[in-house]
Amino acid sequence: MMDAKENNMPSSMTQARNGEYHHHWPSDVGIVAMEVYFPAQYVSQEELEKFDGVSSGKYTIGLGQTRMGFCTDREDINSLCLTAVHNLMERNRVPPGAVGRLEVGTETIIDKSKSVKTVLMRLFEASGNTDIEGIDTTNACYGGTAALFNAINWIESSSWDGRFAIVVAGDIAVYATGNARPTGGAGAIAMLVGPNAALVVERGLRGTHMQHAYDFYKPDMSSEYPCVDGKLSIQCYLGALDKCYQRYCHKAEAAAIKEGVTERICIDDFDALCFHTPYCKLVQKSFGRLAFNDFLRDPSPDTTQGGRYCGLEGYRESKREDTFFDKVLEKAAMACSKADYEKKTKPSLHMATNVGNMYTPSLYGGLASLIASSSLDGLVNQKIGMFSYGSGLASSFFSFRVSKDSSQGSPLYSLHHSLSDLQKRLESRACVAPSTFAEAMKLREDTHHLAKYTPVGPTEALFPGTWYLTYVDEMHRRTYSRTDGTIVTRPQQSESSLTSIPAKKAIVSPAKMANTVPVV
């Protein structure tokens, strides 16, 4: 093994006096910074109800959706991820050489061989940094979480060289004309991952459930549209939530026992709960599902009038798998957990109701919404539960502990400030007529995988700093350009291009925080 000190390489290994190396975990590994991207146009769900000729409230009340973002033919998965990663690095002044891993979570496939990650490497060409691990990770909406877990595992392993990881989750969710179309959406979220984070992943607290199911899948490579078994999809989602939550609780309780504490984990232990959000109404039902799980695990549940589990008394001996479509139970569970839902989860749904289902970024859009809607002081030391689900199926329940340090210049302060303009950005989008939206969907359908092709969508309305598709040649090779990249930087930071970031003003790398020399 090479001596890390002699080679000026950051390392998660320390050398004892006897010459032996010992591995140690970096402290507080998690999300240091985030960048949220969504398209610059949307369609009103209320207007879409009229256009589709369905009953009033079918989309807005039945699904809980308000607006739906969508992409024209100018944007694809490569451009979405280019935008999110470029803006993350530019606004947070991350030197290209400070990135040692970059992983993409997506289910939007435009090439069966070449990864989105390799396209993102163009952002590092000027710096000469090609020593960046990671690749694309795919399983429906779960890919972003798998990529995040991989990044955290890398930093907590002997492979870590002291640099940051970047995880980007991005997708374009589109459906054929019909009942599923209003559950679409699009966007990308990039996350800077490292030690001393604002949002610390709680080590060892993770419940996972994997299963073979055909609830939602995309076997037709010539189309963007999925095959969906709606009823099975809900059953799989709720069943996975049950199993993941139970396993998380068991692990958390076992960890507490090791610390000499005996406790039963329940909703009360979380200050906030975020869910993967196919549509907002399902999340409210899912929160009620957690309350039902708590009821079954409570040795002496209070089912009296006004009690915590009022209305659930008849379900004490029920098997979870027999209750997925029990409307009486669903209504009772939602009623008895409503106050907790309003406080702990509803604030996380702002992006979901205004952008739609972004697939892999969906859960992290909820996290961003939660942060944006909270006061800085109110976030300190909070425990945030996270449920990630991807059809097919893959799912996990895990948690973050928010940093205790909210002082100016801290990662938490910067993260909160960076998301403070989320509502303003949502309101700055252009609202288009449902007929224009339908035309855009038809154009995507007709030109999907077309070569040669020059996109016809306008670029004037794109947000500053947005990458967009300019041409697809006869060999399906894609070229991209970027709108005016003038972007407001984070507090106490000046504007600069990605390739001319002064190291002395750049974000501090994990290696420097460990008093070691970073690889640049």
LONU-177044 format. One record per residue (C-alpha): residue in one letter; x, y, z. Coordinates in steps of 0.2 Angstrom, whole numbers. Example, Ala and Ser with C-alpha at 12.3 -4.5 7.8 and 13.67 -1.06 7.14 Angstrom:
# residues 2
A  62  -22  39;
S  68  -5  36;
END
This chain:
# residues 520
M  0  0  0;
M  7  17  -5;
D  10  30  9;
A  -4  42  8;
K  6  56  16;
E  21  54  4;
N  10  54  -11;
N  0  69  -5;
M  -16  59  -7;
P  -31  62  4;
S  -36  46  13;
S  -48  39  25;
M  -34  29  33;
T  -23  35  48;
Q  -6  28  53;
A  -4  22  71;
R  13  24  79;
N  17  5  76;
G  15  9  58;
E  -1  0  55;
Y  -15  9  46;
H  -33  10  53;
H  -49  15  43;
H  -60  28  50;
W  -76  35  44;
P  -77  54  39;
S  -88  63  50;
D  -106  68  46;
V  -107  62  28;
G  -122  68  18;
I  -128  82  7;
V  -117  97  7;
A  -127  107  -6;
M  -141  105  -19;
E  -146  112  -35;
V  -164  110  -42;
Y  -169  112  -60;
F  -186  111  -68;
P  -192  116  -86;
A  -197  134  -89;
Q  -215  130  -94;
Y  -229  121  -87;
V  -248  117  -90;
S  -261  121  -77;
Q  -270  105  -71;
E  -286  114  -70;
E  -286  119  -88;
L  -280  102  -93;
E  -296  95  -85;
K  -306  105  -96;
F  -296  101  -111;
D  -297  83  -108;
G  -315  83  -105;
V  -314  76  -87;
S  -324  80  -72;
S  -318  96  -62;
G  -306  91  -48;
K  -301  74  -56;
Y  -283  80  -57;
T  -282  94  -45;
I  -292  86  -30;
G  -291  67  -35;
L  -273  67  -38;
G  -268  83  -28;
Q  -259  91  -43;
T  -259  109  -48;
R  -247  112  -62;
M  -236  100  -73;
G  -219  105  -79;
F  -214  98  -96;
C  -200  98  -109;
T  -200  103  -127;
D  -189  94  -140;
R  -175  106  -134;
E  -172  96  -118;
D  -167  78  -115;
I  -160  69  -100;
N  -142  74  -105;
S  -147  93  -105;
L  -156  92  -89;
C  -142  84  -80;
L  -129  95  -88;
T  -139  110  -82;
A  -141  104  -64;
V  -123  98  -62;
H  -116  114  -70;
N  -126  126  -60;
L  -122  116  -44;
M  -104  118  -47;
E  -105  136  -53;
R  -116  143  -39;
N  -106  134  -25;
R  -89  137  -33;
V  -84  119  -33;
P  -67  117  -42;
P  -68  103  -55;
G  -53  95  -47;
A  -62  93  -31;
V  -74  80  -38;
G  -69  62  -37;
R  -86  54  -40;
L  -101  58  -51;
E  -116  46  -53;
V  -132  48  -62;
G  -149  41  -57;
T  -161  41  -71;
E  -174  30  -80;
T  -174  41  -95;
I  -164  31  -108;
I  -159  39  -125;
D  -144  27  -127;
K  -143  9  -122;
S  -124  10  -121;
K  -117  27  -118;
S  -121  34  -101;
V  -127  51  -96;
K  -112  52  -85;
T  -100  52  -99;
V  -109  67  -107;
L  -107  76  -91;
M  -88  74  -92;
R  -88  88  -104;
L  -90  99  -89;
F  -73  94  -83;
E  -63  94  -100;
A  -55  111  -97;
S  -49  106  -80;
G  -41  90  -86;
N  -49  80  -72;
T  -54  63  -79;
D  -51  54  -63;
I  -70  53  -58;
E  -78  37  -53;
G  -96  33  -55;
I  -109  29  -69;
D  -127  28  -72;
T  -139  19  -60;
T  -156  13  -66;
N  -172  6  -59;
A  -187  17  -61;
C  -188  31  -48;
Y  -176  23  -36;
G  -160  26  -47;
G  -156  43  -38;
T  -157  35  -21;
A  -146  21  -26;
A  -133  34  -33;
L  -134  43  -17;
F  -131  27  -7;
N  -116  23  -18;
A  -108  40  -16;
I  -110  39  3;
N  -103  21  3;
W  -88  28  -8;
I  -84  41  4;
E  -85  29  19;
S  -74  17  11;
S  -55  14  8;
S  -58  20  -10;
W  -61  38  -5;
D  -47  50  -10;
G  -54  65  0;
R  -64  73  -14;
F  -82  77  -15;
A  -95  66  -24;
I  -109  73  -35;
V  -126  64  -37;
V  -138  70  -50;
A  -156  63  -52;
G  -165  67  -68;
D  -180  62  -78;
I  -193  67  -91;
A  -209  58  -86;
V  -222  58  -100;
Y  -237  47  -104;
A  -248  43  -118;
T  -264  52  -120;
G  -276  46  -106;
N  -278  45  -87;
A  -260  44  -83;
R  -254  59  -93;
P  -258  72  -79;
T  -246  62  -68;
G  -230  67  -78;
G  -217  80  -75;
A  -198  83  -78;
G  -183  90  -69;
A  -166  86  -61;
I  -158  88  -44;
A  -139  88  -41;
M  -132  85  -24;
L  -114  88  -18;
V  -110  74  -6;
G  -96  74  7;
P  -92  75  25;
N  -97  89  37;
A  -113  90  28;
A  -129  100  31;
L  -140  85  29;
V  -131  70  37;
V  -137  52  32;
E  -139  42  48;
R  -127  28  47;
G  -134  10  49;
L  -152  16  49;
R  -159  10  32;
G  -173  -2  28;
T  -174  -9  10;
H  -186  -20  1;
M  -183  -27  -17;
Q  -195  -38  -27;
H  -199  -43  -44;
A  -215  -35  -51;
Y  -222  -29  -67;
D  -231  -13  -60;
F  -223  -1  -71;
Y  -210  -4  -84;
K  -203  2  -101;
P  -200  -13  -113;
D  -203  -3  -129;
M  -186  5  -133;
S  -195  15  -148;
S  -206  25  -136;
E  -204  36  -120;
Y  -221  29  -114;
P  -221  16  -100;
C  -233  1  -97;
V  -242  3  -81;
D  -253  -8  -70;
G  -261  6  -60;
K  -269  -5  -46;
L  -253  -16  -44;
S  -242  -1  -44;
I  -251  6  -28;
Q  -251  -11  -20;
C  -232  -13  -23;
Y  -229  5  -17;
L  -239  3  -1;
G  -232  -15  2;
A  -214  -9  0;
L  -218  6  12;
D  -224  -6  25;
K  -209  -18  24;
C  -196  -4  23;
Y  -203  6  38;
Q  -204  -10  48;
R  -186  -14  45;
Y  -180  4  48;
C  -189  4  65;
H  -182  -13  70;
K  -164  -7  65;
A  -167  10  74;
E  -173  1  90;
A  -159  -11  90;
A  -146  3  88;
A  -155  12  103;
I  -153  -4  114;
K  -134  -4  111;
E  -134  13  118;
G  -144  7  133;
V  -161  14  128;
T  -177  5  125;
E  -189  14  114;
R  -202  10  101;
I  -199  20  85;
C  -215  29  77;
I  -220  44  68;
D  -216  55  83;
D  -197  51  81;
F  -197  61  65;
D  -198  80  63;
A  -202  78  45;
L  -206  64  32;
C  -203  64  13;
F  -210  52  1;
H  -207  48  -17;
T  -222  56  -25;
P  -230  49  -41;
Y  -245  61  -36;
C  -248  71  -20;
K  -264  62  -15;
L  -254  45  -14;
V  -242  53  -1;
Q  -256  58  11;
K  -263  40  10;
S  -245  34  13;
F  -243  45  28;
G  -259  37  35;
R  -251  20  31;
L  -237  24  43;
A  -249  28  56;
F  -258  11  53;
N  -241  3  55;
D  -238  12  71;
F  -255  6  77;
L  -251  -12  74;
R  -234  -10  83;
D  -241  -1  98;
P  -244  -13  113;
S  -258  -2  120;
P  -265  9  106;
D  -277  23  111;
T  -293  20  100;
T  -305  31  110;
Q  -314  45  103;
G  -301  59  100;
G  -287  46  103;
R  -272  44  93;
Y  -279  29  83;
C  -297  33  83;
G  -306  23  70;
L  -293  9  68;
E  -300  -2  83;
G  -307  -14  71;
Y  -291  -18  62;
R  -280  -24  77;
E  -279  -41  70;
S  -278  -37  51;
K  -264  -42  40;
R  -256  -28  31;
E  -256  -36  14;
D  -275  -38  16;
T  -278  -19  18;
F  -271  -10  3;
F  -287  -6  -5;
D  -298  -5  11;
K  -306  12  9;
V  -313  13  27;
L  -296  9  34;
E  -288  22  22;
K  -300  36  27;
A  -298  32  46;
A  -279  32  45;
M  -279  48  35;
A  -291  56  48;
C  -281  51  64;
S  -264  56  56;
K  -270  72  48;
A  -262  84  60;
D  -245  76  59;
Y  -247  75  40;
E  -250  93  39;
K  -235  97  50;
K  -222  84  44;
T  -226  80  26;
K  -237  93  17;
P  -223  106  16;
S  -213  94  6;
L  -225  93  -8;
H  -224  110  -15;
M  -213  105  -30;
A  -223  89  -33;
T  -239  98  -35;
N  -232  112  -45;
V  -220  102  -56;
G  -227  85  -56;
N  -218  68  -54;
M  -200  70  -59;
Y  -197  51  -56;
T  -179  49  -49;
P  -178  67  -42;
S  -196  66  -35;
L  -190  62  -17;
Y  -177  75  -17;
G  -188  88  -24;
G  -198  85  -8;
L  -183  87  3;
A  -179  103  -6;
S  -197  109  -4;
L  -196  105  15;
I  -180  115  17;
A  -186  130  7;
S  -202  131  17;
S  -194  130  34;
S  -185  143  44;
L  -166  141  46;
D  -168  139  65;
G  -182  127  63;
L  -171  115  53;
V  -157  113  66;
N  -155  95  72;
Q  -171  89  64;
K  -173  71  59;
I  -180  69  42;
G  -187  52  36;
M  -186  47  18;
F  -195  34  8;
S  -189  30  -9;
Y  -198  19  -22;
G  -195  13  -39;
S  -206  1  -48;
G  -201  -16  -53;
L  -197  -14  -38;
A  -184  -7  -27;
S  -187  4  -11;
S  -178  10  5;
F  -183  20  20;
F  -169  30  28;
S  -166  46  37;
F  -156  62  38;
R  -151  72  53;
V  -149  90  50;
S  -133  99  56;
K  -133  108  72;
D  -123  122  65;
S  -133  136  56;
S  -121  150  58;
Q  -117  161  43;
G  -106  152  31;
S  -110  135  37;
P  -116  121  25;
L  -134  122  32;
Y  -135  141  31;
S  -129  140  13;
L  -140  126  8;
H  -156  135  16;
H  -151  151  7;
S  -148  143  -10;
L  -166  136  -9;
S  -174  152  -3;
D  -179  157  -21;
L  -188  141  -25;
Q  -205  149  -25;
K  -200  164  -35;
R  -192  152  -48;
L  -208  142  -49;
E  -218  157  -52;
S  -207  164  -65;
R  -211  149  -77;
A  -222  152  -92;
C  -240  145  -91;
V  -245  137  -108;
A  -261  132  -115;
P  -266  113  -114;
S  -266  113  -133;
T  -248  119  -134;
F  -244  106  -121;
A  -252  92  -132;
E  -243  98  -147;
A  -226  97  -138;
M  -230  79  -132;
K  -235  74  -150;
L  -219  82  -157;
R  -208  72  -144;
E  -218  56  -149;
D  -215  59  -167;
T  -196  64  -166;
H  -191  52  -152;
H  -174  44  -157;
L  -175  53  -174;
A  -159  56  -184;
K  -155  68  -192;
Y  -165  80  -182;
T  -164  99  -178;
P  -175  103  -163;
V  -188  117  -167;
G  -193  122  -149;
P  -189  140  -144;
T  -174  144  -133;
E  -178  161  -128;
A  -189  156  -114;
L  -177  144  -106;
F  -169  149  -89;
P  -152  157  -89;
G  -139  143  -87;
T  -149  130  -96;
W  -141  117  -107;
Y  -152  112  -123;
L  -151  101  -138;
T  -146  109  -154;
Y  -144  94  -166;
V  -144  76  -168;
D  -134  69  -183;
E  -137  54  -194;
M  -127  43  -182;
H  -138  49  -167;
R  -123  60  -160;
R  -131  74  -150;
T  -124  92  -148;
Y  -129  104  -135;
S  -127  123  -131;
R  -130  133  -115;
T  -141  149  -113;
D  -133  164  -105;
G  -124  157  -90;
T  -126  173  -80;
I  -132  166  -63;
V  -134  173  -46;
T  -121  164  -35;
R  -123  159  -17;
P  -121  172  -3;
Q  -104  180  -1;
Q  -98  173  -17;
S  -94  181  -34;
E  -99  176  -51;
S  -87  166  -61;
S  -86  153  -75;
L  -84  135  -71;
T  -66  135  -78;
S  -60  150  -70;
I  -63  147  -51;
P  -50  154  -40;
A  -45  140  -28;
K  -44  152  -13;
K  -62  157  -14;
A  -69  140  -19;
I  -79  129  -8;
V  -68  120  4;
S  -64  102  -1;
P  -66  87  11;
A  -48  84  10;
K  -43  102  15;
M  -55  100  30;
A  -45  85  35;
N  -29  95  33;
T  -23  85  18;
V  -19  90  1;
P  -33  88  -12;
V  -31  80  -29;
V  -34  94  -42;
END
